[in-house]
Amino acid sequence: ESLNGTNTTSNNSEKSTPPSKAKVHRCRQCSFVSSVKEDYWAHHRVHIRADKILECPSCPFVTEYKHHLEYH
């Protein structure tokens, strides 16, 4: 039980963005930032040569590395 305002457990009275939606996706190659991973993946395409893009068949995920796609 925390009375100092620190949210240590789930608090239904707090109307904030759920933690799963609060993640920030930052591009490692430029200043692009997005809170939506699909927007991040769409942006990431600009940094991958067209002949190197590997796409997930089930979602918008893209990478240039086979092992990243296999892990995904």
PyRosetta script that sets phi, psi and omega in degrees:
from pyrosetta import init, pose_from_sequence

init()
pose = pose_from_sequence("ESLNGTNTTSNNSEKSTPPSKAKVHRCRQCSFVSSVKEDYWAHHRVHIRADKILECPSCPFVTEYKHHLEYH")
pose.set_psi(1, 122.5)
pose.set_omega(1, -176.0)
pose.set_phi(2, -117.4)
pose.set_psi(2, 124.8)
pose.set_omega(2, -179.0)
pose.set_phi(3, -107.8)
pose.set_psi(3, 0.2)
pose.set_omega(3, -176.9)
pose.set_phi(4, -94.4)
pose.set_psi(4, 10.7)
pose.set_omega(4, 178.3)
pose.set_phi(5, 91.8)
pose.set_psi(5, -5.4)
pose.set_omega(5, 178.4)
pose.set_phi(6, -78.3)
pose.set_psi(6, 126.6)
pose.set_omega(6, -178.9)
pose.set_phi(7, -88.9)
pose.set_psi(7, 96.3)
pose.set_omega(7, -178.4)
pose.set_phi(8, -94.8)
pose.set_psi(8, -15.8)
pose.set_omega(8, 178.0)
pose.set_phi(9, -134.2)
pose.set_psi(9, 171.5)
pose.set_omega(9, 178.2)
pose.set_phi(10, -64.9)
pose.set_psi(10, 132.9)
pose.set_omega(10, -177.1)
pose.set_phi(11, -126.7)
pose.set_psi(11, 107.3)
pose.set_omega(11, -175.9)
pose.set_phi(12, -67.3)
pose.set_psi(12, -20.6)
pose.set_omega(12, -179.0)
pose.set_phi(13, -80.4)
pose.set_psi(13, -14.1)
pose.set_omega(13, 179.8)
pose.set_phi(14, -84.6)
pose.set_psi(14, 120.2)
pose.set_omega(14, -176.3)
pose.set_phi(15, -99.6)
pose.set_psi(15, 58.4)
pose.set_omega(15, 179.8)
pose.set_phi(16, -107.5)
pose.set_psi(16, 174.3)
pose.set_omega(16, 178.0)
pose.set_phi(17, -66.4)
pose.set_psi(17, 133.6)
pose.set_omega(17, 178.0)
pose.set_phi(18, -58.7)
pose.set_psi(18, 148.9)
pose.set_omega(18, -178.3)
pose.set_phi(19, -53.2)
pose.set_psi(19, -35.5)
pose.set_omega(19, -179.0)
pose.set_phi(20, -65.1)
pose.set_psi(20, -25.3)
pose.set_omega(20, 180.0)
pose.set_phi(21, -93.3)
pose.set_psi(21, -12.7)
pose.set_omega(21, -173.9)
pose.set_phi(22, -85.9)
pose.set_psi(22, -6.7)
pose.set_omega(22, -178.3)
pose.set_phi(23, -62.9)
pose.set_psi(23, 139.3)
pose.set_omega(23, 177.4)
pose.set_phi(24, -107.2)
pose.set_psi(24, 129.7)
pose.set_omega(24, 179.6)
pose.set_phi(25, -103.6)
pose.set_psi(25, 113.9)
pose.set_omega(25, -177.5)
pose.set_phi(26, -108.5)
pose.set_psi(26, 132.1)
pose.set_omega(26, 175.9)
pose.set_phi(27, -71.4)
pose.set_psi(27, 133.8)
pose.set_omega(27, 179.3)
pose.set_phi(28, -82.4)
pose.set_psi(28, -7.9)
pose.set_omega(28, -175.7)
pose.set_phi(29, -110.4)
pose.set_psi(29, -11.5)
pose.set_omega(29, 177.6)
pose.set_phi(30, -155.7)
pose.set_psi(30, -168.3)
pose.set_omega(30, -174.0)
pose.set_phi(31, -91.4)
pose.set_psi(31, 8.7)
pose.set_omega(31, -179.7)
pose.set_phi(32, -62.2)
pose.set_psi(32, 135.0)
pose.set_omega(32, 177.1)
pose.set_phi(33, -137.7)
pose.set_psi(33, 138.8)
pose.set_omega(33, 177.4)
pose.set_phi(34, -146.4)
pose.set_psi(34, 148.0)
pose.set_omega(34, 173.6)
pose.set_phi(35, -94.1)
pose.set_psi(35, -1.9)
pose.set_omega(35, 179.7)
pose.set_phi(36, -113.5)
pose.set_psi(36, 115.9)
pose.set_omega(36, -174.3)
pose.set_phi(37, -63.6)
pose.set_psi(37, -32.0)
pose.set_omega(37, 177.6)
pose.set_phi(38, -64.1)
pose.set_psi(38, -36.6)
pose.set_omega(38, 175.9)
pose.set_phi(39, -66.7)
pose.set_psi(39, -38.4)
pose.set_omega(39, 177.1)
pose.set_phi(40, -61.6)
pose.set_psi(40, -46.5)
pose.set_omega(40, 179.9)
pose.set_phi(41, -62.9)
pose.set_psi(41, -41.0)
pose.set_omega(41, 177.6)
pose.set_phi(42, -60.7)
pose.set_psi(42, -41.8)
pose.set_omega(42, 177.2)
pose.set_phi(43, -65.6)
pose.set_psi(43, -42.4)
pose.set_omega(43, -174.9)
pose.set_phi(44, -55.9)
pose.set_psi(44, -27.5)
pose.set_omega(44, 178.9)
pose.set_phi(45, -56.1)
pose.set_psi(45, -31.7)
pose.set_omega(45, -177.4)
pose.set_phi(46, -66.7)
pose.set_psi(46, -19.2)
pose.set_omega(46, -179.0)
pose.set_phi(47, -97.4)
pose.set_psi(47, -1.1)
pose.set_omega(47, -178.5)
pose.set_phi(48, -113.2)
pose.set_psi(48, 128.4)
pose.set_omega(48, 176.3)
pose.set_phi(49, -59.1)
pose.set_psi(49, 141.7)
pose.set_omega(49, -175.8)
pose.set_phi(50, -54.6)
pose.set_psi(50, -36.3)
pose.set_omega(50, -178.7)
pose.set_phi(51, -80.5)
pose.set_psi(51, -1.5)
pose.set_omega(51, -179.9)
pose.set_phi(52, -111.3)
pose.set_psi(52, -6.9)
pose.set_omega(52, -176.1)
pose.set_phi(53, -68.6)
pose.set_psi(53, 127.3)
pose.set_omega(53, 172.6)
pose.set_phi(54, -114.1)
pose.set_psi(54, 127.7)
pose.set_omega(54, -174.7)
pose.set_phi(55, -114.5)
pose.set_psi(55, 142.6)
pose.set_omega(55, 172.8)
pose.set_phi(56, -72.4)
pose.set_psi(56, 134.7)
pose.set_omega(56, 178.9)
pose.set_phi(57, -75.3)
pose.set_psi(57, -10.6)
pose.set_omega(57, -174.6)
pose.set_phi(58, -109.5)
pose.set_psi(58, -13.4)
pose.set_omega(58, -177.5)
pose.set_phi(59, -156.4)
pose.set_psi(59, 179.0)
pose.set_omega(59, -176.7)
pose.set_phi(60, -76.9)
pose.set_psi(60, 3.5)
pose.set_omega(60, -178.3)
pose.set_phi(61, -56.3)
pose.set_psi(61, 135.7)
pose.set_omega(61, 174.9)
pose.set_phi(62, -135.0)
pose.set_psi(62, 151.4)
pose.set_omega(62, 176.4)
pose.set_phi(63, -157.2)
pose.set_psi(63, 168.9)
pose.set_omega(63, 172.6)
pose.set_phi(64, -108.3)
pose.set_psi(64, 1.3)
pose.set_omega(64, -176.2)
pose.set_phi(65, -114.3)
pose.set_psi(65, 122.9)
pose.set_omega(65, -178.9)
pose.set_phi(66, -57.3)
pose.set_psi(66, -40.9)
pose.set_omega(66, -177.6)
pose.set_phi(67, -67.9)
pose.set_psi(67, -29.7)
pose.set_omega(67, 175.8)
pose.set_phi(68, -68.4)
pose.set_psi(68, -41.3)
pose.set_omega(68, 178.8)
pose.set_phi(69, -66.1)
pose.set_psi(69, -40.7)
pose.set_omega(69, 179.5)
pose.set_phi(70, -64.8)
pose.set_psi(70, -40.6)
pose.set_omega(70, 178.7)
pose.set_phi(71, -67.1)
pose.set_psi(71, -40.9)
pose.set_omega(71, 179.8)
pose.set_phi(72, -60.1)
pose.dump_pdb("model.pdb")
